[in-house]
Structures are given as structure tokens and as C-alpha cells.
Amino acid sequence: MYPRPLSGLLLITCGLAALVYHGMRWTTTGTTKDLELAGLNNDNHLSIPLPILIGFISFATGTPLLLSGRPKPFRTRPHTK
């Protein structure tokens, strides 16, 4: 496969992933205070947002690259006498 359509496919895949997931989220837990009877847990919700605009831009730039494909050779018409 040629590099131009391959990079277009990669951009489309990343753009769709950014549109579907809206970012990466995870939770970390930890204890804040240990009491004799019960420990208090602290949940930290962390995220890395992926804006929708980045998804649309990468999808829009990847589509023409994927469709461009292999360059076609230039053909001339045969001369008739």
C-alpha cells in the first residue's frame, strides 16, 4: 500500500476513535484517613479530553488522502493516420 492512502486510513481511524471515546478517563483510589473502625476512601477521577474538533479535522483530512490512492499513469491517445 502506498504511503498516502495508508496515512489517510490512520487519520480516519484516529478521528473516529476521538469522536467515539470523547477522551480517556480513569479513576484512582486511595485512603485519606485510617480510623479504627473504618477507613475513608478517596476516588480521584482523571481524564484527558479529546475535542470533537480534532476528530472532525483528522477525519476530513484523512478521507481525501485515502481516496487519492495510487497515482494513475499518464496515457496519450494513439496517433491515427
HTML snippet that shows the backbone in 3Dmol.js (N, CA, C, O; Angstrom):
<script src="https://3Dmol.org/build/3Dmol-min.js"></script>
<div id="view" style="width:600px;height:400px;position:relative"></div>
<script>
const pdb = `
ATOM      1  N   MET A   1       0.843  -1.167   0.000  1.00  0.00           N
ATOM      2  CA  MET A   1       0.000   0.000   0.000  1.00  0.00           C
ATOM      3  C   MET A   1       0.891   1.234   0.000  1.00  0.00           C
ATOM      4  O   MET A   1       1.967   1.246   0.598  1.00  0.00           O
ATOM      5  N   TYR A   2       0.426   2.254  -0.673  1.00  0.00           N
ATOM      6  CA  TYR A   2       1.206   3.477  -0.790  1.00  0.00           C
ATOM      7  C   TYR A   2       1.080   4.324   0.474  1.00  0.00           C
ATOM      8  O   TYR A   2       0.104   4.187   1.212  1.00  0.00           O
ATOM      9  N   PRO A   3       2.060   5.204   0.733  1.00  0.00           N
ATOM     10  CA  PRO A   3       2.050   5.944   1.999  1.00  0.00           C
ATOM     11  C   PRO A   3       0.886   6.933   2.127  1.00  0.00           C
ATOM     12  O   PRO A   3       0.403   7.166   3.235  1.00  0.00           O
ATOM     13  N   ARG A   4       0.435   7.510   1.031  1.00  0.00           N
ATOM     14  CA  ARG A   4      -0.636   8.497   1.120  1.00  0.00           C
ATOM     15  C   ARG A   4      -1.958   7.859   1.585  1.00  0.00           C
ATOM     16  O   ARG A   4      -2.562   8.371   2.528  1.00  0.00           O
ATOM     17  N   PRO A   5      -2.430   6.770   0.972  1.00  0.00           N
ATOM     18  CA  PRO A   5      -3.653   6.152   1.481  1.00  0.00           C
ATOM     19  C   PRO A   5      -3.486   5.534   2.868  1.00  0.00           C
ATOM     20  O   PRO A   5      -4.437   5.491   3.647  1.00  0.00           O
ATOM     21  N   LEU A   6      -2.290   5.062   3.174  1.00  0.00           N
ATOM     22  CA  LEU A   6      -2.050   4.486   4.492  1.00  0.00           C
ATOM     23  C   LEU A   6      -2.151   5.555   5.578  1.00  0.00           C
ATOM     24  O   LEU A   6      -2.737   5.315   6.634  1.00  0.00           O
ATOM     25  N   SER A   7      -1.581   6.734   5.321  1.00  0.00           N
ATOM     26  CA  SER A   7      -1.705   7.819   6.296  1.00  0.00           C
ATOM     27  C   SER A   7      -3.140   8.314   6.377  1.00  0.00           C
ATOM     28  O   SER A   7      -3.586   8.733   7.445  1.00  0.00           O
ATOM     29  N   GLY A   8      -3.875   8.275   5.262  1.00  0.00           N
ATOM     30  CA  GLY A   8      -5.280   8.651   5.295  1.00  0.00           C
ATOM     31  C   GLY A   8      -6.094   7.689   6.137  1.00  0.00           C
ATOM     32  O   GLY A   8      -6.970   8.114   6.891  1.00  0.00           O
ATOM     33  N   LEU A   9      -5.817   6.402   6.020  1.00  0.00           N
ATOM     34  CA  LEU A   9      -6.507   5.401   6.823  1.00  0.00           C
ATOM     35  C   LEU A   9      -6.192   5.581   8.308  1.00  0.00           C
ATOM     36  O   LEU A   9      -7.070   5.421   9.156  1.00  0.00           O
ATOM     37  N   LEU A  10      -4.951   5.910   8.616  1.00  0.00           N
ATOM     38  CA  LEU A  10      -4.563   6.149  10.004  1.00  0.00           C
ATOM     39  C   LEU A  10      -5.271   7.380  10.562  1.00  0.00           C
ATOM     40  O   LEU A  10      -5.723   7.358  11.707  1.00  0.00           O
ATOM     41  N   LEU A  11      -5.377   8.457   9.776  1.00  0.00           N
ATOM     42  CA  LEU A  11      -6.071   9.654  10.234  1.00  0.00           C
ATOM     43  C   LEU A  11      -7.564   9.403  10.439  1.00  0.00           C
ATOM     44  O   LEU A  11      -8.150   9.897  11.403  1.00  0.00           O
ATOM     45  N   ILE A  12      -8.178   8.642   9.541  1.00  0.00           N
ATOM     46  CA  ILE A  12      -9.598   8.336   9.693  1.00  0.00           C
ATOM     47  C   ILE A  12      -9.835   7.498  10.939  1.00  0.00           C
ATOM     48  O   ILE A  12     -10.805   7.729  11.661  1.00  0.00           O
ATOM     49  N   THR A  13      -8.971   6.537  11.201  1.00  0.00           N
ATOM     50  CA  THR A  13      -9.110   5.688  12.384  1.00  0.00           C
ATOM     51  C   THR A  13      -8.961   6.507  13.671  1.00  0.00           C
ATOM     52  O   THR A  13      -9.742   6.344  14.609  1.00  0.00           O
ATOM     53  N   CYS A  14      -7.969   7.377  13.711  1.00  0.00           N
ATOM     54  CA  CYS A  14      -7.773   8.216  14.898  1.00  0.00           C
ATOM     55  C   CYS A  14      -8.917   9.210  15.066  1.00  0.00           C
ATOM     56  O   CYS A  14      -9.338   9.487  16.189  1.00  0.00           O
ATOM     57  N   GLY A  15      -9.420   9.748  13.957  1.00  0.00           N
ATOM     58  CA  GLY A  15     -10.537  10.681  14.035  1.00  0.00           C
ATOM     59  C   GLY A  15     -11.801  10.034  14.544  1.00  0.00           C
ATOM     60  O   GLY A  15     -12.515  10.617  15.361  1.00  0.00           O
ATOM     61  N   LEU A  16     -12.089   8.831  14.069  1.00  0.00           N
ATOM     62  CA  LEU A  16     -13.275   8.121  14.550  1.00  0.00           C
ATOM     63  C   LEU A  16     -13.124   7.718  16.013  1.00  0.00           C
ATOM     64  O   LEU A  16     -14.095   7.750  16.768  1.00  0.00           O
ATOM     65  N   ALA A  17     -11.921   7.340  16.414  1.00  0.00           N
ATOM     66  CA  ALA A  17     -11.697   6.994  17.821  1.00  0.00           C
ATOM     67  C   ALA A  17     -11.883   8.215  18.721  1.00  0.00           C
ATOM     68  O   ALA A  17     -12.423   8.099  19.822  1.00  0.00           O
ATOM     69  N   ALA A  18     -11.441   9.378  18.258  1.00  0.00           N
ATOM     70  CA  ALA A  18     -11.625  10.599  19.048  1.00  0.00           C
ATOM     71  C   ALA A  18     -13.098  10.973  19.136  1.00  0.00           C
ATOM     72  O   ALA A  18     -13.547  11.474  20.167  1.00  0.00           O
ATOM     73  N   LEU A  19     -13.858  10.737  18.066  1.00  0.00           N
ATOM     74  CA  LEU A  19     -15.289  11.052  18.097  1.00  0.00           C
ATOM     75  C   LEU A  19     -16.070  10.068  18.972  1.00  0.00           C
ATOM     76  O   LEU A  19     -17.042  10.455  19.620  1.00  0.00           O
ATOM     77  N   VAL A  20     -15.658   8.819  18.995  1.00  0.00           N
ATOM     78  CA  VAL A  20     -16.395   7.813  19.762  1.00  0.00           C
ATOM     79  C   VAL A  20     -16.098   7.917  21.254  1.00  0.00           C
ATOM     80  O   VAL A  20     -17.019   7.893  22.069  1.00  0.00           O
ATOM     81  N   TYR A  21     -14.834   8.033  21.615  1.00  0.00           N
ATOM     82  CA  TYR A  21     -14.467   7.953  23.023  1.00  0.00           C
ATOM     83  C   TYR A  21     -14.536   9.273  23.771  1.00  0.00           C
ATOM     84  O   TYR A  21     -14.658   9.256  24.996  1.00  0.00           O
ATOM     85  N   HIS A  22     -14.465  10.400  23.110  1.00  0.00           N
ATOM     86  CA  HIS A  22     -14.500  11.728  23.734  1.00  0.00           C
ATOM     87  C   HIS A  22     -13.415  11.908  24.781  1.00  0.00           C
ATOM     88  O   HIS A  22     -13.526  12.803  25.619  1.00  0.00           O
ATOM     89  N   GLY A  23     -12.399  11.112  24.765  1.00  0.00           N
ATOM     90  CA  GLY A  23     -11.306  11.262  25.713  1.00  0.00           C
ATOM     91  C   GLY A  23     -11.051   9.986  26.490  1.00  0.00           C
ATOM     92  O   GLY A  23     -11.778   9.000  26.363  1.00  0.00           O
ATOM     93  N   MET A  24     -10.011  10.025  27.290  1.00  0.00           N
ATOM     94  CA  MET A  24      -9.645   8.881  28.116  1.00  0.00           C
ATOM     95  C   MET A  24      -9.917   9.240  29.572  1.00  0.00           C
ATOM     96  O   MET A  24      -9.534  10.316  30.032  1.00  0.00           O
ATOM     97  N   ARG A  25     -10.576   8.341  30.293  1.00  0.00           N
ATOM     98  CA  ARG A  25     -10.912   8.571  31.697  1.00  0.00           C
ATOM     99  C   ARG A  25     -10.451   7.385  32.539  1.00  0.00           C
ATOM    100  O   ARG A  25     -10.515   6.236  32.103  1.00  0.00           O
ATOM    101  N   TRP A  26      -9.990   7.678  33.740  1.00  0.00           N
ATOM    102  CA  TRP A  26      -9.623   6.621  34.669  1.00  0.00           C
ATOM    103  C   TRP A  26      -9.802   7.119  36.094  1.00  0.00           C
ATOM    104  O   TRP A  26      -9.894   8.323  36.330  1.00  0.00           O
ATOM    105  N   THR A  27      -9.852   6.196  37.036  1.00  0.00           N
ATOM    106  CA  THR A  27     -10.092   6.516  38.443  1.00  0.00           C
ATOM    107  C   THR A  27      -8.973   5.921  39.284  1.00  0.00           C
ATOM    108  O   THR A  27      -8.584   4.767  39.109  1.00  0.00           O
ATOM    109  N   THR A  28      -8.473   6.725  40.189  1.00  0.00           N
ATOM    110  CA  THR A  28      -7.501   6.234  41.162  1.00  0.00           C
ATOM    111  C   THR A  28      -8.139   6.288  42.541  1.00  0.00           C
ATOM    112  O   THR A  28      -8.878   7.221  42.856  1.00  0.00           O
ATOM    113  N   THR A  29      -7.857   5.304  43.345  1.00  0.00           N
ATOM    114  CA  THR A  29      -8.418   5.268  44.699  1.00  0.00           C
ATOM    115  C   THR A  29      -7.282   5.313  45.705  1.00  0.00           C
ATOM    116  O   THR A  29      -6.166   4.861  45.449  1.00  0.00           O
ATOM    117  N   GLY A  30      -7.602   5.861  46.831  1.00  0.00           N
ATOM    118  CA  GLY A  30      -6.627   5.941  47.913  1.00  0.00           C
ATOM    119  C   GLY A  30      -7.343   6.184  49.225  1.00  0.00           C
ATOM    120  O   GLY A  30      -8.490   6.633  49.233  1.00  0.00           O
ATOM    121  N   THR A  31      -6.694   5.898  50.313  1.00  0.00           N
ATOM    122  CA  THR A  31      -7.296   6.139  51.621  1.00  0.00           C
ATOM    123  C   THR A  31      -6.831   7.490  52.116  1.00  0.00           C
ATOM    124  O   THR A  31      -5.650   7.825  52.035  1.00  0.00           O
ATOM    125  N   THR A  32      -7.777   8.265  52.632  1.00  0.00           N
ATOM    126  CA  THR A  32      -7.406   9.573  53.150  1.00  0.00           C
ATOM    127  C   THR A  32      -7.066   9.506  54.636  1.00  0.00           C
ATOM    128  O   THR A  32      -6.071  10.083  55.074  1.00  0.00           O
ATOM    129  N   LYS A  33      -7.884   8.809  55.405  1.00  0.00           N
ATOM    130  CA  LYS A  33      -7.605   8.666  56.837  1.00  0.00           C
ATOM    131  C   LYS A  33      -7.946   7.259  57.269  1.00  0.00           C
ATOM    132  O   LYS A  33      -8.974   6.713  56.869  1.00  0.00           O
ATOM    133  N   ASP A  34      -7.128   6.695  58.048  1.00  0.00           N
ATOM    134  CA  ASP A  34      -7.413   5.376  58.610  1.00  0.00           C
ATOM    135  C   ASP A  34      -7.951   5.571  60.039  1.00  0.00           C
ATOM    136  O   ASP A  34      -7.242   6.011  60.944  1.00  0.00           O
ATOM    137  N   LEU A  35      -9.197   5.233  60.188  1.00  0.00           N
ATOM    138  CA  LEU A  35      -9.796   5.265  61.526  1.00  0.00           C
ATOM    139  C   LEU A  35      -9.771   3.851  62.083  1.00  0.00           C
ATOM    140  O   LEU A  35      -9.480   2.897  61.362  1.00  0.00           O
ATOM    141  N   GLU A  36     -10.069   3.724  63.338  1.00  0.00           N
ATOM    142  CA  GLU A  36     -10.031   2.404  63.949  1.00  0.00           C
ATOM    143  C   GLU A  36     -11.119   1.502  63.389  1.00  0.00           C
ATOM    144  O   GLU A  36     -10.886   0.312  63.179  1.00  0.00           O
ATOM    145  N   LEU A  37     -12.304   2.050  63.144  1.00  0.00           N
ATOM    146  CA  LEU A  37     -13.408   1.222  62.701  1.00  0.00           C
ATOM    147  C   LEU A  37     -13.518   1.170  61.167  1.00  0.00           C
ATOM    148  O   LEU A  37     -13.830   0.120  60.606  1.00  0.00           O
ATOM    149  N   ALA A  38     -13.270   2.274  60.507  1.00  0.00           N
ATOM    150  CA  ALA A  38     -13.464   2.305  59.050  1.00  0.00           C
ATOM    151  C   ALA A  38     -12.439   3.248  58.431  1.00  0.00           C
ATOM    152  O   ALA A  38     -12.031   4.232  59.047  1.00  0.00           O
ATOM    153  N   GLY A  39     -12.042   2.942  57.237  1.00  0.00           N
ATOM    154  CA  GLY A  39     -11.139   3.818  56.506  1.00  0.00           C
ATOM    155  C   GLY A  39     -11.919   4.604  55.459  1.00  0.00           C
ATOM    156  O   GLY A  39     -12.806   4.048  54.811  1.00  0.00           O
ATOM    157  N   LEU A  40     -11.613   5.860  55.284  1.00  0.00           N
ATOM    158  CA  LEU A  40     -12.285   6.674  54.287  1.00  0.00           C
ATOM    159  C   LEU A  40     -11.518   6.580  52.973  1.00  0.00           C
ATOM    160  O   LEU A  40     -10.309   6.808  52.935  1.00  0.00           O
ATOM    161  N   ASN A  41     -12.223   6.245  51.902  1.00  0.00           N
ATOM    162  CA  ASN A  41     -11.588   6.119  50.592  1.00  0.00           C
ATOM    163  C   ASN A  41     -11.803   7.393  49.780  1.00  0.00           C
ATOM    164  O   ASN A  41     -12.842   8.047  49.867  1.00  0.00           O
ATOM    165  N   ASN A  42     -10.810   7.711  49.009  1.00  0.00           N
ATOM    166  CA  ASN A  42     -10.860   8.897  48.174  1.00  0.00           C
ATOM    167  C   ASN A  42     -10.746   8.446  46.716  1.00  0.00           C
ATOM    168  O   ASN A  42      -9.757   7.815  46.342  1.00  0.00           O
ATOM    169  N   ASP A  43     -11.751   8.764  45.889  1.00  0.00           N
ATOM    170  CA  ASP A  43     -11.721   8.422  44.468  1.00  0.00           C
ATOM    171  C   ASP A  43     -11.386   9.671  43.657  1.00  0.00           C
ATOM    172  O   ASP A  43     -12.099  10.672  43.718  1.00  0.00           O
ATOM    173  N   ASN A  44     -10.310   9.602  42.910  1.00  0.00           N
ATOM    174  CA  ASN A  44      -9.927  10.708  42.028  1.00  0.00           C
ATOM    175  C   ASN A  44     -10.256  10.321  40.597  1.00  0.00           C
ATOM    176  O   ASN A  44      -9.758   9.317  40.087  1.00  0.00           O
ATOM    177  N   HIS A  45     -11.098  11.121  39.948  1.00  0.00           N
ATOM    178  CA  HIS A  45     -11.468  10.878  38.558  1.00  0.00           C
ATOM    179  C   HIS A  45     -10.608  11.775  37.675  1.00  0.00           C
ATOM    180  O   HIS A  45     -10.711  13.000  37.742  1.00  0.00           O
ATOM    181  N   LEU A  46      -9.767  11.171  36.855  1.00  0.00           N
ATOM    182  CA  LEU A  46      -8.862  11.909  35.977  1.00  0.00           C
ATOM    183  C   LEU A  46      -9.253  11.658  34.530  1.00  0.00           C
ATOM    184  O   LEU A  46      -9.758  10.585  34.199  1.00  0.00           O
ATOM    185  N   SER A  47      -9.025  12.640  33.664  1.00  0.00           N
ATOM    186  CA  SER A  47      -9.376  12.463  32.251  1.00  0.00           C
ATOM    187  C   SER A  47      -8.477  13.309  31.378  1.00  0.00           C
ATOM    188  O   SER A  47      -7.962  14.345  31.800  1.00  0.00           O
ATOM    189  N   ILE A  48      -8.297  12.844  30.147  1.00  0.00           N
ATOM    190  CA  ILE A  48      -7.617  13.596  29.092  1.00  0.00           C
ATOM    191  C   ILE A  48      -8.656  13.803  27.996  1.00  0.00           C
ATOM    192  O   ILE A  48      -9.001  12.854  27.293  1.00  0.00           O
ATOM    193  N   PRO A  49      -9.166  15.034  27.835  1.00  0.00           N
ATOM    194  CA  PRO A  49     -10.219  15.239  26.838  1.00  0.00           C
ATOM    195  C   PRO A  49      -9.657  15.285  25.418  1.00  0.00           C
ATOM    196  O   PRO A  49      -8.605  15.872  25.166  1.00  0.00           O
ATOM    197  N   LEU A  50     -10.378  14.656  24.508  1.00  0.00           N
ATOM    198  CA  LEU A  50     -10.056  14.756  23.092  1.00  0.00           C
ATOM    199  C   LEU A  50     -11.196  15.536  22.440  1.00  0.00           C
ATOM    200  O   LEU A  50     -12.304  15.015  22.317  1.00  0.00           O
ATOM    201  N   PRO A  51     -10.944  16.760  22.026  1.00  0.00           N
ATOM    202  CA  PRO A  51     -12.031  17.570  21.488  1.00  0.00           C
ATOM    203  C   PRO A  51     -12.616  16.971  20.217  1.00  0.00           C
ATOM    204  O   PRO A  51     -11.938  16.290  19.447  1.00  0.00           O
ATOM    205  N   ILE A  52     -13.893  17.251  20.030  1.00  0.00           N
ATOM    206  CA  ILE A  52     -14.595  16.768  18.851  1.00  0.00           C
ATOM    207  C   ILE A  52     -14.013  17.403  17.597  1.00  0.00           C
ATOM    208  O   ILE A  52     -14.015  16.791  16.528  1.00  0.00           O
ATOM    209  N   LEU A  53     -13.522  18.612  17.724  1.00  0.00           N
ATOM    210  CA  LEU A  53     -12.951  19.311  16.576  1.00  0.00           C
ATOM    211  C   LEU A  53     -11.748  18.565  16.007  1.00  0.00           C
ATOM    212  O   LEU A  53     -11.580  18.509  14.789  1.00  0.00           O
ATOM    213  N   ILE A  54     -10.918  17.997  16.860  1.00  0.00           N
ATOM    214  CA  ILE A  54      -9.762  17.227  16.393  1.00  0.00           C
ATOM    215  C   ILE A  54     -10.228  15.989  15.635  1.00  0.00           C
ATOM    216  O   ILE A  54      -9.622  15.619  14.629  1.00  0.00           O
ATOM    217  N   GLY A  55     -11.289  15.350  16.099  1.00  0.00           N
ATOM    218  CA  GLY A  55     -11.833  14.182  15.411  1.00  0.00           C
ATOM    219  C   GLY A  55     -12.352  14.528  14.024  1.00  0.00           C
ATOM    220  O   GLY A  55     -12.092  13.800  13.066  1.00  0.00           O
ATOM    221  N   PHE A  56     -13.083  15.635  13.905  1.00  0.00           N
ATOM    222  CA  PHE A  56     -13.603  16.038  12.608  1.00  0.00           C
ATOM    223  C   PHE A  56     -12.492  16.451  11.646  1.00  0.00           C
ATOM    224  O   PHE A  56     -12.544  16.132  10.459  1.00  0.00           O
ATOM    225  N   ILE A  57     -11.495  17.155  12.156  1.00  0.00           N
ATOM    226  CA  ILE A  57     -10.392  17.606  11.292  1.00  0.00           C
ATOM    227  C   ILE A  57      -9.590  16.416  10.779  1.00  0.00           C
ATOM    228  O   ILE A  57      -9.257  16.361   9.595  1.00  0.00           O
ATOM    229  N   SER A  58      -9.278  15.467  11.649  1.00  0.00           N
ATOM    230  CA  SER A  58      -8.492  14.315  11.196  1.00  0.00           C
ATOM    231  C   SER A  58      -9.299  13.435  10.247  1.00  0.00           C
ATOM    232  O   SER A  58      -8.736  12.863   9.313  1.00  0.00           O
ATOM    233  N   PHE A  59     -10.607  13.317  10.470  1.00  0.00           N
ATOM    234  CA  PHE A  59     -11.445  12.543   9.550  1.00  0.00           C
ATOM    235  C   PHE A  59     -11.549  13.244   8.198  1.00  0.00           C
ATOM    236  O   PHE A  59     -11.514  12.595   7.152  1.00  0.00           O
ATOM    237  N   ALA A  60     -11.677  14.577   8.223  1.00  0.00           N
ATOM    238  CA  ALA A  60     -11.808  15.337   6.973  1.00  0.00           C
ATOM    239  C   ALA A  60     -10.507  15.367   6.176  1.00  0.00           C
ATOM    240  O   ALA A  60     -10.552  15.406   4.946  1.00  0.00           O
ATOM    241  N   THR A  61      -9.369  15.350   6.825  1.00  0.00           N
ATOM    242  CA  THR A  61      -8.103  15.321   6.083  1.00  0.00           C
ATOM    243  C   THR A  61      -7.707  13.916   5.664  1.00  0.00           C
ATOM    244  O   THR A  61      -6.983  13.744   4.683  1.00  0.00           O
ATOM    245  N   GLY A  62      -8.171  12.912   6.390  1.00  0.00           N
ATOM    246  CA  GLY A  62      -7.826  11.536   6.040  1.00  0.00           C
ATOM    247  C   GLY A  62      -8.621  10.994   4.871  1.00  0.00           C
ATOM    248  O   GLY A  62      -8.132  10.137   4.136  1.00  0.00           O
ATOM    249  N   THR A  63      -9.849  11.481   4.686  1.00  0.00           N
ATOM    250  CA  THR A  63     -10.693  10.974   3.606  1.00  0.00           C
ATOM    251  C   THR A  63     -10.110  11.255   2.221  1.00  0.00           C
ATOM    252  O   THR A  63     -10.030  10.326   1.418  1.00  0.00           O
ATOM    253  N   PRO A  64      -9.697  12.482   1.894  1.00  0.00           N
ATOM    254  CA  PRO A  64      -9.095  12.688   0.565  1.00  0.00           C
ATOM    255  C   PRO A  64      -7.779  11.933   0.371  1.00  0.00           C
ATOM    256  O   PRO A  64      -7.460  11.500  -0.736  1.00  0.00           O
ATOM    257  N   LEU A  65      -7.024  11.781   1.450  1.00  0.00           N
ATOM    258  CA  LEU A  65      -5.774  11.028   1.329  1.00  0.00           C
ATOM    259  C   LEU A  65      -6.042   9.565   1.023  1.00  0.00           C
ATOM    260  O   LEU A  65      -5.323   8.951   0.234  1.00  0.00           O
ATOM    261  N   LEU A  66      -7.073   9.003   1.643  1.00  0.00           N
ATOM    262  CA  LEU A  66      -7.409   7.612   1.388  1.00  0.00           C
ATOM    263  C   LEU A  66      -7.956   7.431  -0.023  1.00  0.00           C
ATOM    264  O   LEU A  66      -7.647   6.441  -0.687  1.00  0.00           O
ATOM    265  N   LEU A  67      -8.756   8.369  -0.480  1.00  0.00           N
ATOM    266  CA  LEU A  67      -9.364   8.257  -1.794  1.00  0.00           C
ATOM    267  C   LEU A  67      -8.406   8.585  -2.933  1.00  0.00           C
ATOM    268  O   LEU A  67      -8.658   8.227  -4.084  1.00  0.00           O
ATOM    269  N   SER A  68      -7.305   9.265  -2.614  1.00  0.00           N
ATOM    270  CA  SER A  68      -6.366   9.624  -3.681  1.00  0.00           C
ATOM    271  C   SER A  68      -5.715   8.377  -4.263  1.00  0.00           C
ATOM    272  O   SER A  68      -5.510   8.292  -5.474  1.00  0.00           O
ATOM    273  N   GLY A  69      -5.395   7.425  -3.422  1.00  0.00           N
ATOM    274  CA  GLY A  69      -4.865   6.148  -3.889  1.00  0.00           C
ATOM    275  C   GLY A  69      -3.573   6.268  -4.660  1.00  0.00           C
ATOM    276  O   GLY A  69      -2.770   7.176  -4.442  1.00  0.00           O
ATOM    277  N   ARG A  70      -3.398   5.340  -5.554  1.00  0.00           N
ATOM    278  CA  ARG A  70      -2.184   5.279  -6.369  1.00  0.00           C
ATOM    279  C   ARG A  70      -2.312   6.240  -7.536  1.00  0.00           C
ATOM    280  O   ARG A  70      -3.359   6.283  -8.180  1.00  0.00           O
ATOM    281  N   PRO A  71      -1.281   7.005  -7.822  1.00  0.00           N
ATOM    282  CA  PRO A  71      -1.358   7.905  -8.971  1.00  0.00           C
ATOM    283  C   PRO A  71      -1.440   7.115 -10.271  1.00  0.00           C
ATOM    284  O   PRO A  71      -0.714   6.139 -10.461  1.00  0.00           O
ATOM    285  N   LYS A  72      -2.321   7.539 -11.156  1.00  0.00           N
ATOM    286  CA  LYS A  72      -2.510   6.836 -12.414  1.00  0.00           C
ATOM    287  C   LYS A  72      -1.511   7.346 -13.442  1.00  0.00           C
ATOM    288  O   LYS A  72      -1.214   8.541 -13.477  1.00  0.00           O
ATOM    289  N   PRO A  73      -0.992   6.463 -14.271  1.00  0.00           N
ATOM    290  CA  PRO A  73      -0.013   6.909 -15.278  1.00  0.00           C
ATOM    291  C   PRO A  73      -0.704   7.735 -16.362  1.00  0.00           C
ATOM    292  O   PRO A  73      -1.884   7.541 -16.655  1.00  0.00           O
ATOM    293  N   PHE A  74       0.044   8.643 -16.939  1.00  0.00           N
ATOM    294  CA  PHE A  74      -0.480   9.498 -17.995  1.00  0.00           C
ATOM    295  C   PHE A  74      -0.477   8.724 -19.303  1.00  0.00           C
ATOM    296  O   PHE A  74       0.563   8.214 -19.720  1.00  0.00           O
ATOM    297  N   ARG A  75      -1.623   8.633 -19.950  1.00  0.00           N
ATOM    298  CA  ARG A  75      -1.732   7.909 -21.209  1.00  0.00           C
ATOM    299  C   ARG A  75      -2.072   8.890 -22.312  1.00  0.00           C
ATOM    300  O   ARG A  75      -2.909   9.777 -22.147  1.00  0.00           O
ATOM    301  N   THR A  76      -1.424   8.715 -23.407  1.00  0.00           N
ATOM    302  CA  THR A  76      -1.722   9.563 -24.567  1.00  0.00           C
ATOM    303  C   THR A  76      -2.568   8.780 -25.548  1.00  0.00           C
ATOM    304  O   THR A  76      -2.558   7.550 -25.561  1.00  0.00           O
ATOM    305  N   ARG A  77      -3.282   9.496 -26.346  1.00  0.00           N
ATOM    306  CA  ARG A  77      -4.088   8.840 -27.381  1.00  0.00           C
ATOM    307  C   ARG A  77      -3.189   8.410 -28.514  1.00  0.00           C
ATOM    308  O   ARG A  77      -2.258   9.129 -28.877  1.00  0.00           O
ATOM    309  N   PRO A  78      -3.452   7.250 -29.075  1.00  0.00           N
ATOM    310  CA  PRO A  78      -2.607   6.802 -30.206  1.00  0.00           C
ATOM    311  C   PRO A  78      -2.900   7.665 -31.454  1.00  0.00           C
ATOM    312  O   PRO A  78      -4.032   8.074 -31.710  1.00  0.00           O
ATOM    313  N   HIS A  79      -1.848   7.909 -32.189  1.00  0.00           N
ATOM    314  CA  HIS A  79      -1.988   8.688 -33.415  1.00  0.00           C
ATOM    315  C   HIS A  79      -2.539   7.820 -34.524  1.00  0.00           C
ATOM    316  O   HIS A  79      -2.087   6.696 -34.742  1.00  0.00           O
ATOM    317  N   THR A  80      -3.510   8.352 -35.209  1.00  0.00           N
ATOM    318  CA  THR A  80      -4.085   7.619 -36.336  1.00  0.00           C
ATOM    319  C   THR A  80      -3.707   8.332 -37.620  1.00  0.00           C
ATOM    320  O   THR A  80      -3.650   9.562 -37.656  1.00  0.00           O
ATOM    321  N   LYS A  81      -3.451   7.578 -38.662  1.00  0.00           N
ATOM    322  CA  LYS A  81      -3.069   8.175 -39.942  1.00  0.00           C
ATOM    323  C   LYS A  81      -4.125   7.960 -40.970  1.00  0.00           C
ATOM    324  O   LYS A  81      -3.973   8.396 -42.112  1.00  0.00           O
TER     325      LYS A  81
END
`;
const viewer = $3Dmol.createViewer("view");
viewer.addModel(pdb, "pdb");
viewer.setStyle({}, {cartoon: {color: "spectrum"}});
viewer.zoomTo();
viewer.render();
</script>
